[in-house]
Amino acid sequence: MSDHFFVVTGGPGSGKTSLITELARRGLHTIPESGRAIIREEMAHGGDALPWADRMAYAERMLERDLRAYEDAQALSGPVIFDRGIPDIMGYLTLCRLPVPPHVAAAAKAARYNARVFLTPYWDEIFTQDTERKQTRAEAEATCAVMRETYTALGYKITELPCTDIASRADFVCRQLAS
């Protein structure tokens, strides 16, 4: 277990990446979400490991990238903030009504983060869609619920982030990290 690894999870369009960007600006180590990078790569190269094409291939690519990021982050000292963690892949597959392969479940159980997981709740006022984020508002709400359930089932304690401006959210996270 890596007690200095913290996950920020939740549904799409709930402010995770904006928060991560602010925490990085403040000097914290941050690990970007793998999903968006994979989508960009697949779209650029005509691949189909995409959430709207081959969902299982997309999940496998996320697992590969997230395991590498987890290993690489071992060399970092101080808090490391992950924009989604390996359990998010289990949540994604559950949301898609796909089976969670045993190796994915084993990876989520083996690569542990700090017991405190930060959840960005669905927030209608800031939710937007774009070329990489095609989920509807209902899907975003369902994703948030599944991530809460997935992390809780794996023994993590959920700390819900307030629906407030980015600086205040970052202040909240920094206070939690210091406590």
OpenMM code with the backbone's topology and positions (N, CA, C; nanometers):
from openmm import Vec3, app, unit

residues = "MET SER ASP HIS PHE PHE VAL VAL THR GLY GLY PRO GLY SER GLY LYS THR SER LEU ILE THR GLU LEU ALA ARG ARG GLY LEU HIS THR ILE PRO GLU SER GLY ARG ALA ILE ILE ARG GLU GLU MET ALA HIS GLY GLY ASP ALA LEU PRO TRP ALA ASP ARG MET ALA TYR ALA GLU ARG MET LEU GLU ARG ASP LEU ARG ALA TYR GLU ASP ALA GLN ALA LEU SER GLY PRO VAL ILE PHE ASP ARG GLY ILE PRO ASP ILE MET GLY TYR LEU THR LEU CYS ARG LEU PRO VAL PRO PRO HIS VAL ALA ALA ALA ALA LYS ALA ALA ARG TYR ASN ALA ARG VAL PHE LEU THR PRO TYR TRP ASP GLU ILE PHE THR GLN ASP THR GLU ARG LYS GLN THR ARG ALA GLU ALA GLU ALA THR CYS ALA VAL MET ARG GLU THR TYR THR ALA LEU GLY TYR LYS ILE THR GLU LEU PRO CYS THR ASP ILE ALA SER ARG ALA ASP PHE VAL CYS ARG GLN LEU ALA SER".split()
positions = [
    Vec3(0.0846, -0.1187, 0.0000),
    Vec3(0.0000, 0.0000, 0.0000),
    Vec3(0.0884, 0.1240, 0.0000),
    Vec3(0.0465, 0.2236, -0.0742),
    Vec3(0.1196, 0.3494, -0.0786),
    Vec3(0.0348, 0.4574, -0.0124),
    Vec3(0.0623, 0.4817, 0.1156),
    Vec3(-0.0164, 0.5773, 0.1931),
    Vec3(-0.0069, 0.7198, 0.1402),
    Vec3(0.0964, 0.7485, 0.0613),
    Vec3(0.1104, 0.8852, 0.0094),
    Vec3(0.0476, 0.9003, -0.1300),
    Vec3(-0.0204, 0.7951, -0.1779),
    Vec3(-0.0925, 0.8000, -0.3062),
    Vec3(-0.2399, 0.8274, -0.2772),
    Vec3(-0.2918, 0.9363, -0.3341),
    Vec3(-0.4316, 0.9742, -0.3135),
    Vec3(-0.5033, 0.9773, -0.4478),
    Vec3(-0.6256, 0.9242, -0.4502),
    Vec3(-0.7054, 0.9207, -0.5725),
    Vec3(-0.8148, 1.0260, -0.5658),
    Vec3(-0.8356, 1.0926, -0.6795),
    Vec3(-0.9528, 1.1767, -0.6995),
    Vec3(-1.0363, 1.1047, -0.8055),
    Vec3(-1.1584, 1.0673, -0.7704),
    Vec3(-1.2463, 0.9957, -0.8617),
    Vec3(-1.3814, 1.0640, -0.8668),
    Vec3(-1.4702, 1.0117, -0.9478),
    Vec3(-1.6047, 1.0668, -0.9629),
    Vec3(-1.6493, 1.0498, -1.1063),
    Vec3(-1.7597, 1.1112, -1.1376),
    Vec3(-1.8109, 1.1036, -1.2745),
    Vec3(-1.7407, 1.2022, -1.3655),
    Vec3(-1.7643, 1.1897, -1.4955),
    Vec3(-1.7061, 1.2847, -1.5899),
    Vec3(-1.7677, 1.4236, -1.5719),
    Vec3(-1.6876, 1.5252, -1.5977),
    Vec3(-1.7385, 1.6618, -1.5933),
    Vec3(-1.7676, 1.7132, -1.4539),
    Vec3(-1.7018, 1.6559, -1.3513),
    Vec3(-1.7279, 1.6989, -1.2141),
    Vec3(-1.6130, 1.7804, -1.1547),
    Vec3(-1.5137, 1.8143, -1.2376),
    Vec3(-1.4062, 1.9025, -1.1929),
    Vec3(-1.2790, 1.8339, -1.1464),
    Vec3(-1.2651, 1.7036, -1.1725),
    Vec3(-1.1456, 1.6307, -1.1282),
    Vec3(-1.0182, 1.6877, -1.1892),
    Vec3(-1.0168, 1.6980, -1.3200),
    Vec3(-0.8948, 1.7406, -1.3885),
    Vec3(-0.8594, 1.8854, -1.3555),
    Vec3(-0.9586, 1.9713, -1.3421),
    Vec3(-0.9314, 2.1107, -1.3021),
    Vec3(-0.8683, 2.1146, -1.1637),
    Vec3(-0.9184, 2.0309, -1.0732),
    Vec3(-0.8615, 2.0228, -0.9388),
    Vec3(-0.7179, 1.9717, -0.9442),
    Vec3(-0.6954, 1.8657, -1.0194),
    Vec3(-0.5608, 1.8079, -1.0320),
    Vec3(-0.4639, 1.9127, -1.0874),
    Vec3(-0.5079, 1.9877, -1.1862),
    Vec3(-0.4240, 2.0926, -1.2459),
    Vec3(-0.3867, 2.1972, -1.1410),
    Vec3(-0.4830, 2.2354, -1.0577),
    Vec3(-0.4567, 2.3339, -0.9517),
    Vec3(-0.3610, 2.2776, -0.8472),
    Vec3(-0.3780, 2.1511, -0.8115),
    Vec3(-0.2882, 2.0902, -0.7130),
    Vec3(-0.1456, 2.0814, -0.7689),
    Vec3(-0.1325, 2.0533, -0.8973),
    Vec3(0.0005, 2.0504, -0.9612),
    Vec3(0.0616, 2.1903, -0.9592),
    Vec3(-0.0213, 2.2911, -0.9872),
    Vec3(0.0271, 2.4298, -0.9850),
    Vec3(0.0795, 2.4664, -0.8470),
    Vec3(0.0227, 2.4059, -0.7445),
    Vec3(0.0652, 2.4316, -0.6061),
    Vec3(0.1872, 2.3477, -0.5655),
    Vec3(0.2374, 2.2690, -0.6577),
    Vec3(0.3604, 2.1957, -0.6317),
    Vec3(0.3452, 2.0505, -0.5913),
    Vec3(0.2235, 1.9995, -0.5895),
    Vec3(0.2038, 1.8583, -0.5551),
    Vec3(0.2327, 1.7708, -0.6771),
    Vec3(0.2776, 1.6482, -0.6511),
    Vec3(0.2951, 1.5518, -0.7602),
    Vec3(0.1564, 1.5055, -0.8033),
    Vec3(0.1320, 1.5067, -0.9333),
    Vec3(0.0023, 1.4615, -0.9840),
    Vec3(0.0230, 1.3650, -1.1001),
    Vec3(-0.0715, 1.2731, -1.1140),
    Vec3(-0.0695, 1.1745, -1.2212),
    Vec3(-0.1972, 1.1944, -1.3017),
    Vec3(-0.1853, 1.2252, -1.4312),
    Vec3(-0.3052, 1.2522, -1.5112),
    Vec3(-0.3888, 1.1266, -1.5368),
    Vec3(-0.5145, 1.1487, -1.5687),
    Vec3(-0.6061, 1.0408, -1.6049),
    Vec3(-0.5575, 0.9738, -1.7328),
    Vec3(-0.5594, 0.8416, -1.7357),
    Vec3(-0.5139, 0.7694, -1.8551),
    Vec3(-0.6191, 0.7690, -1.9647),
    Vec3(-0.7456, 0.7696, -1.9281),
    Vec3(-0.8540, 0.7556, -2.0256),
    Vec3(-0.8511, 0.8560, -2.1390),
    Vec3(-0.8378, 0.9836, -2.1058),
    Vec3(-0.8385, 1.0867, -2.2106),
    Vec3(-0.7193, 1.0719, -2.3043),
    Vec3(-0.6025, 1.0391, -2.2500),
    Vec3(-0.4833, 1.0218, -2.3336),
    Vec3(-0.5037, 0.9058, -2.4306),
    Vec3(-0.5619, 0.7976, -2.3825),
    Vec3(-0.5881, 0.6821, -2.4685),
    Vec3(-0.6876, 0.7192, -2.5777),
    Vec3(-0.7919, 0.7915, -2.5412),
    Vec3(-0.8910, 0.8344, -2.6414),
    Vec3(-0.8233, 0.9175, -2.7496),
    Vec3(-0.7393, 1.0141, -2.7092),
    Vec3(-0.6691, 1.0977, -2.8085),
    Vec3(-0.5820, 1.0125, -2.9005),
    Vec3(-0.5061, 0.9205, -2.8413),
    Vec3(-0.4178, 0.8341, -2.9213),
    Vec3(-0.4975, 0.7474, -3.0180),
    Vec3(-0.6024, 0.6857, -2.9683),
    Vec3(-0.6833, 0.5966, -3.0523),
    Vec3(-0.7498, 0.6743, -3.1660),
    Vec3(-0.8007, 0.7939, -3.1356),
    Vec3(-0.8651, 0.8756, -3.2391),
    Vec3(-0.7631, 0.9200, -3.3434),
    Vec3(-0.6429, 0.9537, -3.2997),
    Vec3(-0.5384, 0.9995, -3.3920),
    Vec3(-0.4905, 0.8882, -3.4844),
    Vec3(-0.4951, 0.7644, -3.4347),
    Vec3(-0.4422, 0.6525, -3.5134),
    Vec3(-0.5511, 0.5606, -3.5680),
    Vec3(-0.6771, 0.6017, -3.5561),
    Vec3(-0.7867, 0.5203, -3.6088),
    Vec3(-0.8092, 0.3906, -3.5319),
    Vec3(-0.7676, 0.3887, -3.4047),
    Vec3(-0.7855, 0.2688, -3.3233),
    Vec3(-0.9271, 0.2571, -3.2707),
    Vec3(-0.9594, 0.1415, -3.2156),
    Vec3(-1.0946, 0.1227, -3.1626),
    Vec3(-1.0980, 0.0901, -3.0138),
    Vec3(-0.9853, 0.1080, -2.9422),
    Vec3(-0.9847, 0.0912, -2.7960),
    Vec3(-1.0424, 0.2198, -2.7362),
    Vec3(-1.1731, 0.2364, -2.7588),
    Vec3(-1.2446, 0.3578, -2.7209),
    Vec3(-1.3698, 0.3211, -2.6418),
    Vec3(-1.4160, 0.4099, -2.5530),
    Vec3(-1.5346, 0.3782, -2.4736),
    Vec3(-1.6622, 0.3648, -2.5568),
    Vec3(-1.6614, 0.4102, -2.6803),
    Vec3(-1.7794, 0.3965, -2.7659),
    Vec3(-1.7558, 0.2947, -2.8783),
    Vec3(-1.6450, 0.2211, -2.8673),
    Vec3(-1.6152, 0.1175, -2.9664),
    Vec3(-1.5861, -0.0140, -2.8930),
    Vec3(-1.4594, -0.0432, -2.8660),
    Vec3(-1.4208, -0.1662, -2.7961),
    Vec3(-1.3898, -0.1335, -2.6505),
    Vec3(-1.4917, -0.1420, -2.5664),
    Vec3(-1.4791, -0.1015, -2.4258),
    Vec3(-1.3805, -0.1872, -2.3484),
    Vec3(-1.3754, -0.3170, -2.3780),
    Vec3(-1.2830, -0.4038, -2.3049),
    Vec3(-1.1382, -0.3704, -2.3429),
    Vec3(-1.1132, -0.3442, -2.4711),
    Vec3(-0.9781, -0.3055, -2.5133),
    Vec3(-0.9395, -0.1723, -2.4483),
    Vec3(-1.0343, -0.0796, -2.4388),
    Vec3(-1.0111, 0.0494, -2.3730),
    Vec3(-0.9741, 0.0261, -2.2255),
    Vec3(-1.0481, -0.0610, -2.1568),
    Vec3(-1.0189, -0.0912, -2.0168),
    Vec3(-0.8802, -0.1536, -2.0013),
    Vec3(-0.8435, -0.2424, -2.0914),
    Vec3(-0.7111, -0.3062, -2.0847),
    Vec3(-0.5994, -0.2037, -2.1052),
    Vec3(-0.6206, -0.1107, -2.1978),
    Vec3(-0.5210, -0.0038, -2.2194),
    Vec3(-0.5096, 0.0843, -2.0953),
    Vec3(-0.6232, 0.1156, -2.0310),
    Vec3(-0.6187, 0.1953, -1.9083),
    Vec3(-0.5431, 0.1205, -1.7992),
    Vec3(-0.5688, -0.0089, -1.7850),
    Vec3(-0.5014, -0.0872, -1.6823),
    Vec3(-0.3508, -0.0861, -1.7048),
    Vec3(-0.3099, -0.1103, -1.8258),
    Vec3(-0.1668, -0.1109, -1.8590),
    Vec3(-0.1015, 0.0231, -1.8225),
    Vec3(-0.1645, 0.1306, -1.8621),
    Vec3(-0.1101, 0.2642, -1.8368),
    Vec3(-0.1142, 0.2997, -1.6879),
    Vec3(-0.2238, 0.2639, -1.6203),
    Vec3(-0.2376, 0.2973, -1.4781),
    Vec3(-0.1392, 0.2176, -1.3920),
    Vec3(-0.1149, 0.0922, -1.4266),
    Vec3(-0.0156, 0.0135, -1.3525),
    Vec3(0.1242, 0.0720, -1.3696),
    Vec3(0.1553, 0.1159, -1.4908),
    Vec3(0.2860, 0.1782, -1.5170),
    Vec3(0.2977, 0.3079, -1.4370),
    Vec3(0.1920, 0.3895, -1.4355),
    Vec3(0.1939, 0.5162, -1.3604),
    Vec3(0.2095, 0.4899, -1.2108),
    Vec3(0.1423, 0.3866, -1.1608),
    Vec3(0.1514, 0.3505, -1.0196),
    Vec3(0.2950, 0.3124, -0.9851),
    Vec3(0.3555, 0.2310, -1.0691),
    Vec3(0.4955, 0.1897, -1.0471),
    Vec3(0.5901, 0.3096, -1.0542),
    Vec3(0.5740, 0.3924, -1.1561),
    Vec3(0.6610, 0.5099, -1.1734),
    Vec3(0.6490, 0.6055, -1.0545),
    Vec3(0.5284, 0.6171, -0.9985),
    Vec3(0.5048, 0.7101, -0.8876),
    Vec3(0.5707, 0.6639, -0.7579),
    Vec3(0.6119, 0.5378, -0.7506),
    Vec3(0.6774, 0.4873, -0.6301),
    Vec3(0.8034, 0.5692, -0.5976),
    Vec3(0.8645, 0.6257, -0.6996),
    Vec3(0.9879, 0.7023, -0.6804),
    Vec3(0.9625, 0.8438, -0.6259),
    Vec3(0.8372, 0.8862, -0.6227),
    Vec3(0.8039, 1.0217, -0.5790),
    Vec3(0.7832, 1.0259, -0.4279),
    Vec3(0.8293, 1.1340, -0.3665),
    Vec3(0.8068, 1.1499, -0.2224),
    Vec3(0.6981, 1.2540, -0.2002),
    Vec3(0.6392, 1.2505, -0.0821),
    Vec3(0.5296, 1.3420, -0.0528),
    Vec3(0.4020, 1.2922, -0.1182),
    Vec3(0.2922, 1.3638, -0.0982),
    Vec3(0.1653, 1.3198, -0.1553),
    Vec3(0.1707, 1.3155, -0.3091),
    Vec3(0.1101, 1.2122, -0.3646),
    Vec3(0.0942, 1.1981, -0.5096),
    Vec3(-0.0551, 1.1865, -0.5341),
    Vec3(-0.1074, 1.2744, -0.6178),
    Vec3(-0.2511, 1.2798, -0.6441),
    Vec3(-0.2784, 1.2206, -0.7822),
    Vec3(-0.3600, 1.1157, -0.7853),
    Vec3(-0.3958, 1.0477, -0.9095),
    Vec3(-0.5329, 1.0935, -0.9578),
    Vec3(-0.5403, 1.1314, -1.0852),
    Vec3(-0.6679, 1.1614, -1.1498),
    Vec3(-0.7240, 1.0258, -1.1927),
    Vec3(-0.7994, 0.9640, -1.1046),
    Vec3(-0.8543, 0.8287, -1.1147),
    Vec3(-0.7484, 0.7257, -1.0779),
    Vec3(-0.7958, 0.6143, -1.0224),
    Vec3(-0.7073, 0.5053, -0.9840),
    Vec3(-0.7473, 0.3761, -1.0531),
    Vec3(-0.6729, 0.2715, -1.0273),
    Vec3(-0.6995, 0.1417, -1.0900),
    Vec3(-0.8417, 0.0915, -1.0590),
    Vec3(-0.8961, 0.1126, -0.9378),
    Vec3(-1.0349, 0.0700, -0.9145),
    Vec3(-1.1365, 0.1364, -1.0084),
    Vec3(-1.1029, 0.2524, -1.0636),
    Vec3(-1.1940, 0.3168, -1.1596),
    Vec3(-1.2199, 0.2272, -1.2803),
    Vec3(-1.1229, 0.1439, -1.3153),
    Vec3(-1.1402, 0.0533, -1.4290),
    Vec3(-1.2475, -0.0504, -1.3955),
    Vec3(-1.2461, -0.1000, -1.2724),
    Vec3(-1.3524, -0.1919, -1.2285),
    Vec3(-1.4878, -0.1212, -1.2350),
    Vec3(-1.4921, 0.0024, -1.1874),
    Vec3(-1.6159, 0.0799, -1.1915),
    Vec3(-1.6635, 0.1016, -1.3337),
    Vec3(-1.5698, 0.1328, -1.4230),
    Vec3(-1.6038, 0.1538, -1.5639),
    Vec3(-1.6659, 0.0282, -1.6241),
    Vec3(-1.6023, -0.0861, -1.6013),
    Vec3(-1.6545, -0.2120, -1.6566),
    Vec3(-1.7919, -0.2445, -1.5984),
    Vec3(-1.8092, -0.2214, -1.4682),
    Vec3(-1.9389, -0.2439, -1.4034),
    Vec3(-2.0451, -0.1554, -1.4665),
    Vec3(-2.0106, -0.0281, -1.4867),
    Vec3(-2.1028, 0.0671, -1.5474),
    Vec3(-2.1433, 0.0227, -1.6878),
    Vec3(-2.0490, -0.0366, -1.7607),
    Vec3(-2.0745, -0.0828, -1.8979),
    Vec3(-2.1411, -0.2200, -1.9006),
    Vec3(-2.1687, -0.2750, -1.7830),
    Vec3(-2.2265, -0.4089, -1.7709),
    Vec3(-2.1386, -0.5149, -1.8369),
    Vec3(-2.0081, -0.4965, -1.8201),
    Vec3(-1.9104, -0.5936, -1.8692),
    Vec3(-1.8501, -0.6653, -1.7498),
    Vec3(-1.8089, -0.7897, -1.7686),
    Vec3(-1.7463, -0.8612, -1.6560),
    Vec3(-1.6122, -0.7981, -1.6210),
    Vec3(-1.5800, -0.7981, -1.4923),
    Vec3(-1.4491, -0.7505, -1.4476),
    Vec3(-1.3561, -0.8716, -1.4513),
    Vec3(-1.2585, -0.8732, -1.5445),
    Vec3(-1.1676, -0.9876, -1.5509),
    Vec3(-1.0899, -1.0036, -1.4196),
    Vec3(-1.0593, -1.1282, -1.3818),
    Vec3(-0.9873, -1.1513, -1.2554),
    Vec3(-0.8577, -1.0712, -1.2432),
    Vec3(-0.7830, -1.0523, -1.3532),
    Vec3(-0.6565, -0.9785, -1.3441),
    Vec3(-0.6793, -0.8297, -1.3147),
    Vec3(-0.7935, -0.7753, -1.3562),
    Vec3(-0.8256, -0.6351, -1.3260),
    Vec3(-0.8598, -0.6226, -1.1779),
    Vec3(-0.9429, -0.7137, -1.1279),
    Vec3(-0.9777, -0.7116, -0.9854),
    Vec3(-0.8532, -0.7325, -0.8991),
    Vec3(-0.7657, -0.8227, -0.9409),
    Vec3(-0.6423, -0.8491, -0.8653),
    Vec3(-0.5527, -0.7258, -0.8639),
    Vec3(-0.5432, -0.6555, -0.9754),
    Vec3(-0.4609, -0.5343, -0.9823),
    Vec3(-0.5166, -0.4269, -0.8886),
    Vec3(-0.6499, -0.4124, -0.8855),
    Vec3(-0.7124, -0.3113, -0.7989),
    Vec3(-0.6906, -0.3447, -0.6520),
    Vec3(-0.6832, -0.4723, -0.6198),
    Vec3(-0.6609, -0.5132, -0.4807),
    Vec3(-0.5134, -0.5041, -0.4423),
    Vec3(-0.4241, -0.5250, -0.5381),
    Vec3(-0.2793, -0.5258, -0.5090),
    Vec3(-0.2196, -0.3851, -0.5071),
    Vec3(-0.2586, -0.3020, -0.6001),
    Vec3(-0.2035, -0.1658, -0.6104),
    Vec3(-0.2925, -0.0739, -0.5268),
    Vec3(-0.2633, -0.0655, -0.3988),
    Vec3(-0.3468, 0.0111, -0.3065),
    Vec3(-0.3019, 0.1567, -0.2970),
    Vec3(-0.3994, 0.2419, -0.2728),
    Vec3(-0.3771, 0.3847, -0.2520),
    Vec3(-0.4073, 0.4150, -0.1052),
    Vec3(-0.3908, 0.5404, -0.0660),
    Vec3(-0.4301, 0.5814, 0.0676),
    Vec3(-0.5775, 0.5445, 0.0873),
    Vec3(-0.6126, 0.5095, 0.2097),
    Vec3(-0.7507, 0.4683, 0.2389),
    Vec3(-0.8513, 0.5793, 0.2115),
    Vec3(-0.8067, 0.7049, 0.2151),
    Vec3(-0.8965, 0.8184, 0.1879),
    Vec3(-0.8970, 0.8453, 0.0374),
    Vec3(-1.0145, 0.8358, -0.0219),
    Vec3(-1.0316, 0.8633, -0.1652),
    Vec3(-1.1214, 0.9853, -0.1783),
    Vec3(-1.0795, 1.0802, -0.2594),
    Vec3(-1.1575, 1.2021, -0.2817),
    Vec3(-1.2542, 1.1806, -0.3980),
    Vec3(-1.3805, 1.2088, -0.3742),
    Vec3(-1.4849, 1.1916, -0.4754),
    Vec3(-1.5408, 1.3271, -0.5150),
    Vec3(-1.5368, 1.3563, -0.6447),
    Vec3(-1.6022, 1.4775, -0.6952),
    Vec3(-1.7449, 1.4372, -0.7305),
    Vec3(-1.8432, 1.4883, -0.6583),
    Vec3(-1.9821, 1.4502, -0.6865),
    Vec3(-2.0298, 1.5080, -0.8194),
    Vec3(-2.1325, 1.4453, -0.8748),
    Vec3(-2.1931, 1.5021, -0.9963),
    Vec3(-2.2374, 1.6444, -0.9638),
    Vec3(-2.2074, 1.7360, -1.0558),
    Vec3(-2.2359, 1.8780, -1.0336),
    Vec3(-2.2907, 1.9341, -1.1639),
    Vec3(-2.4215, 1.9451, -1.1716),
    Vec3(-2.4890, 1.9835, -1.2957),
    Vec3(-2.4390, 2.1164, -1.3523),
    Vec3(-2.4089, 2.2120, -1.2652),
    Vec3(-2.3696, 2.3465, -1.3104),
    Vec3(-2.2394, 2.3479, -1.3913),
    Vec3(-2.1513, 2.2498, -1.3698),
    Vec3(-2.0238, 2.2515, -1.4425),
    Vec3(-2.0119, 2.1392, -1.5451),
    Vec3(-2.1100, 2.0481, -1.5497),
    Vec3(-2.1021, 1.9350, -1.6425),
    Vec3(-2.1071, 1.9834, -1.7874),
    Vec3(-2.0114, 1.9351, -1.8675),
    Vec3(-2.0118, 1.9633, -2.0116),
    Vec3(-1.9690, 1.8375, -2.0863),
    Vec3(-2.0032, 1.8327, -2.2131),
    Vec3(-1.9591, 1.7247, -2.3006),
    Vec3(-1.8612, 1.7837, -2.4005),
    Vec3(-1.7741, 1.6985, -2.4567),
    Vec3(-1.6821, 1.7412, -2.5619),
    Vec3(-1.6505, 1.6210, -2.6504),
    Vec3(-1.5504, 1.6335, -2.7375),
    Vec3(-1.5211, 1.5248, -2.8317),
    Vec3(-1.4713, 1.3986, -2.7621),
    Vec3(-1.4148, 1.4132, -2.6431),
    Vec3(-1.3647, 1.2974, -2.5692),
    Vec3(-1.4611, 1.2545, -2.4584),
    Vec3(-1.5469, 1.3442, -2.4149),
    Vec3(-1.6424, 1.3152, -2.3079),
    Vec3(-1.7815, 1.3189, -2.3698),
    Vec3(-1.8318, 1.2014, -2.4028),
    Vec3(-1.9606, 1.1924, -2.4712),
    Vec3(-2.0747, 1.1479, -2.3801),
    Vec3(-2.0441, 1.1237, -2.2516),
    Vec3(-2.1461, 1.0760, -2.1592),
    Vec3(-2.2556, 1.1806, -2.1384),
    Vec3(-2.3764, 1.1317, -2.1143),
    Vec3(-2.4888, 1.2192, -2.0816),
    Vec3(-2.4815, 1.2554, -1.9333),
    Vec3(-2.5673, 1.3483, -1.8923),
    Vec3(-2.5755, 1.3849, -1.7515),
    Vec3(-2.6120, 1.2618, -1.6664),
    Vec3(-2.7066, 1.1824, -1.7130),
    Vec3(-2.7477, 1.0625, -1.6384),
    Vec3(-2.6308, 0.9645, -1.6263),
    Vec3(-2.5535, 0.9483, -1.7324),
    Vec3(-2.4375, 0.8593, -1.7277),
    Vec3(-2.3310, 0.9137, -1.6318),
    Vec3(-2.3159, 1.0459, -1.6282),
    Vec3(-2.2190, 1.1066, -1.5366),
    Vec3(-2.2601, 1.0815, -1.3918),
    Vec3(-2.3890, 1.0963, -1.3625),
    Vec3(-2.4384, 1.0685, -1.2266),
    Vec3(-2.4195, 0.9217, -1.1907),
    Vec3(-2.4499, 0.8329, -1.2854),
    Vec3(-2.4351, 0.6894, -1.2611),
    Vec3(-2.2882, 0.6543, -1.2395),
    Vec3(-2.1985, 0.7181, -1.3137),
    Vec3(-2.0552, 0.6919, -1.2975),
    Vec3(-2.0102, 0.7298, -1.1565),
    Vec3(-2.0539, 0.8431, -1.1096),
    Vec3(-2.0181, 0.8868, -0.9745),
    Vec3(-2.0642, 0.7829, -0.8720),
    Vec3(-2.1871, 0.7352, -0.8854),
    Vec3(-2.2417, 0.6365, -0.7917),
    Vec3(-2.1626, 0.5063, -0.7966),
    Vec3(-2.1275, 0.4604, -0.9168),
    Vec3(-2.0524, 0.3358, -0.9312),
    Vec3(-1.9122, 0.3500, -0.8724),
    Vec3(-1.8482, 0.4644, -0.8915),
    Vec3(-1.7136, 0.4833, -0.8352),
    Vec3(-1.7196, 0.4823, -0.6824),
    Vec3(-1.8202, 0.5453, -0.6261),
    Vec3(-1.8377, 0.5437, -0.4795),
    Vec3(-1.8526, 0.3988, -0.4315),
    Vec3(-1.9386, 0.3218, -0.4989),
    Vec3(-1.9632, 0.1823, -0.4609),
    Vec3(-1.8373, 0.0969, -0.4774),
    Vec3(-1.7659, 0.1160, -0.5865),
    Vec3(-1.6470, 0.0355, -0.6158),
    Vec3(-1.5386, 0.0582, -0.5110),
    Vec3(-1.5068, 0.1843, -0.4845),
    Vec3(-1.4019, 0.2147, -0.3867),
    Vec3(-1.4435, 0.1697, -0.2465),
    Vec3(-1.5695, 0.1900, -0.2115),
    Vec3(-1.6177, 0.1483, -0.0796),
    Vec3(-1.6064, -0.0038, -0.0641),
    Vec3(-1.6445, -0.0777, -0.1685),
    Vec3(-1.6364, -0.2244, -0.1646),
    Vec3(-1.4921, -0.2725, -0.1488),
    Vec3(-1.3961, -0.1925, -0.1962),
    Vec3(-1.2543, -0.2274, -0.1838),
    Vec3(-1.1935, -0.1784, -0.0518),
    Vec3(-1.2773, -0.1222, 0.0358),
    Vec3(-1.2305, -0.0835, 0.1684),
    Vec3(-1.1785, 0.0586, 0.1809),
    Vec3(-1.2029, 0.1412, 0.0794),
    Vec3(-1.1593, 0.2809, 0.0873),
    Vec3(-1.2659, 0.3643, 0.1579),
    Vec3(-1.2212, 0.4756, 0.2164),
    Vec3(-1.3114, 0.5704, 0.2822),
    Vec3(-1.3295, 0.6895, 0.1881),
    Vec3(-1.4519, 0.7194, 0.1539),
    Vec3(-1.4817, 0.8275, 0.0592),
    Vec3(-1.4895, 0.9618, 0.1316),
    Vec3(-1.4161, 1.0588, 0.0795),
    Vec3(-1.4270, 1.1976, 0.1243),
    Vec3(-1.4825, 1.2757, 0.0062),
    Vec3(-1.6089, 1.3177, 0.0187),
    Vec3(-1.6728, 1.3903, -0.0906),
    Vec3(-1.6234, 1.5347, -0.0916),
    Vec3(-1.5862, 1.5819, -0.2094),
    Vec3(-1.5368, 1.7185, -0.2230),
    Vec3(-1.6534, 1.8163, -0.2334),
    Vec3(-1.6373, 1.9347, -0.1779),
    Vec3(-1.7449, 2.0340, -0.1868),
    Vec3(-1.7607, 2.0859, -0.3297),
    Vec3(-1.8824, 2.1220, -0.3640),
    Vec3(-1.9114, 2.1826, -0.4944),
    Vec3(-1.8856, 2.3323, -0.4801),
    Vec3(-1.7612, 2.3681, -0.5076),
    Vec3(-1.7178, 2.5066, -0.4913),
    Vec3(-1.6086, 2.5343, -0.5934),
    Vec3(-1.5568, 2.6550, -0.5957),
    Vec3(-1.4545, 2.6920, -0.6944),
    Vec3(-1.3281, 2.6072, -0.6776),
    Vec3(-1.2464, 2.6054, -0.7817),
    Vec3(-1.1279, 2.5191, -0.7862),
    Vec3(-1.0314, 2.5486, -0.6716),
    Vec3(-1.0043, 2.6761, -0.6449),
    Vec3(-0.9100, 2.7109, -0.5381),
    Vec3(-0.9594, 2.6601, -0.4027),
    Vec3(-1.0881, 2.6754, -0.3752),
    Vec3(-1.1436, 2.6284, -0.2473),
    Vec3(-1.1400, 2.4766, -0.2392),
    Vec3(-1.1651, 2.4100, -0.3510),
    Vec3(-1.1566, 2.2633, -0.3525),
    Vec3(-1.0127, 2.2189, -0.3251),
    Vec3(-0.9178, 2.2867, -0.3875),
    Vec3(-0.7764, 2.2530, -0.3666),
    Vec3(-0.7367, 2.2799, -0.2219),
    Vec3(-0.7851, 2.3901, -0.1642),
    Vec3(-0.7588, 2.4191, -0.0228),
    Vec3(-0.8116, 2.3048, 0.0642),
    Vec3(-0.9329, 2.2571, 0.0336),
    Vec3(-0.9952, 2.1477, 0.1089),
    Vec3(-0.9072, 2.0228, 0.1032),
    Vec3(-0.8622, 1.9868, -0.0170),
    Vec3(-0.7775, 1.8683, -0.0332),
    Vec3(-0.6473, 1.8854, 0.0449),
    Vec3(-0.5851, 2.0011, 0.0340),
    Vec3(-0.4585, 2.0256, 0.1051),
    Vec3(-0.4770, 2.0147, 0.2562),
    Vec3(-0.5885, 2.0646, 0.3072),
    Vec3(-0.6169, 2.0509, 0.4513),
    Vec3(-0.6331, 1.9035, 0.4882),
    Vec3(-0.7000, 1.8276, 0.4039),
    Vec3(-0.7199, 1.6850, 0.4310),
    Vec3(-0.5857, 1.6106, 0.4282),
    Vec3(-0.4987, 1.6471, 0.3358),
    Vec3(-0.3682, 1.5820, 0.3261),
    Vec3(-0.2827, 1.6118, 0.4491),
    Vec3(-0.3001, 1.7307, 0.5056),
    Vec3(-0.2216, 1.7722, 0.6217),
    Vec3(-0.2737, 1.7095, 0.7518),
    Vec3(-0.3979, 1.6636, 0.7511),
    Vec3(-0.4569, 1.6099, 0.8765),
    Vec3(-0.4245, 1.4629, 0.8964),
] * unit.nanometer
topology = app.Topology()
chain = topology.addChain("A")
for resn in residues:
    res = topology.addResidue(resn, chain)
    for name in ("N", "CA", "C"):
        topology.addAtom(name, app.Element.getBySymbol(name[0]), res)
